[in-house]
Amino acid sequence: MTETPVSEMSFEAAMAELDQVVAKLEHGEVALEDSIKLYERGATLKAHCEAKLKDATEKVEKISVGSDGKPASAQPVEGL
């Protein structure tokens, strides 16, 4: 695991670390206090990933598709 602030992580990096957190918790070989810290980090990573997915979904939904199945237009996305 890294100590990188979750807010600075890409979706892929956050998912990879979340997988590691889940694996450690599932094995149950972590002390109670460490388990609590892992769980908190995992919850933060999960929320970050969900937010990134929601943002990506909203961007995709802004693309208008024409009758031929090709993008007809796209609304500008704020922040890009």
Secondary structure, 3 states (H helix, E strand, C coil): CCCCCHHHCCHHHHHHHHHHHHHHHHHCCCCHHHHHHHHHHHHHHHHHHHHHHHHHHHHHHCEEECCCCCEEEECCCCCC
